[in-house]
Structures are given as structure tokens and as C-alpha cells.
Amino acid sequence: MSIPATILVVDNRRFLRHCVCSLLAEQSDWDVYEAENGEVALDRIQELKPDVVVLAVMMPEMNGPEAASKIRKLSPETRVIFMSSHYTPQEAAVITRLFGGKFVQKSDLGSELIPTISRLLPPESHALS
């Protein structure tokens, strides 16, 4: 029996957050949570200690890169995946290099997000029940 992976989805747009959470909830061995902005995400990270945070780059108040640098200090073992529809591959590479995360275009979330999260999870979270 494996311990479920904990995933936190952070986006200020409720519809997108719900779509991503619904997609991820199809994975029976993942516990999926959400936060509507970076500040709420930081509180949830202290409470949940998630394995992976799926983080929008563009958000009011605290953007994704700002939140990612705070997440790294609060919970260094948490992996970050950025999601955005506004960045070129070059900009995405800079963000992921600076903040140690992966990057998924929002248009590719349906096909790319689950495999990207799976690759970041520790091996014990893949154990078959």
C-alpha cells in the first residue's frame, strides 16, 4: 500500500483551478488540494507539506516565481510545476532554471501535467497497492 501523493494546485482563476483539480483527482493515489493565490498557497504548504505544487505564473498580489521562491524556503522537498499560457519556451526555461521547477503550457495540461507530476514524485509514491 502506498502513501498518497499530495498535490496543491494554485491559480487565481477558479474555473481553471477546478479543471486542473478534476483532472488530477482521477489519479486514485493522489490527494489534490487547491489555493486561490500565493499567500493562501504558503499557508496550505505549511499545513499539507505537498509533494508537488502546480503553480500559475501570472497571479495578482504574489506571482508564481515569487511564490516558488518562498515555497522553496518553507518546504525544500516540494517540487514545483509552473503553468502558463503567456510564455515562450525561452522564458519558460529561464523561470524553471531560476526557480527549480518544470513548466507546462496551459494548452498542454490535459496531456502533459499528469506525466510531469508522476516523474517528480518520489518512487515510493508509485508503489502498487
C-alpha positions, 0 to 999 in steps of 0.5 A: 500500500502506498502513501498518497501523493499530495498535490496543491494546485494554485491559480487565481482563476477558479474555473481553471483551478477546478479543471486542473483539480478534476483532472488530477483527482482521477489519479486514485493515489493522489490527494489534490488540494487547491489555493486561490493565490500565493499567500493562501498557497504558503499557508496550505504548504505549511499545513499539507507539506505537498509533494508537488505544487502546480503553480500559475505564473501570472497571479495578482498580489504574489506571482508564481516565481515569487511564490516558488521562491518562498515555497522553496524556503518553507518546504525544500522537498516540494517540487514545483510545476509552473503553468502558463499560457503567456510564455515562450519556451525561452522564458519558460526555461529561464523561470524553471532554471531560476526557480527549480521547477518544470513548466507546462503550457496551459494548452498542454495540461490535459496531456502533459501535467499528469506525466510531469507530476508522476516523474517528480514524485518520489518512487515510493509514491508509485508503489502498487497497492 
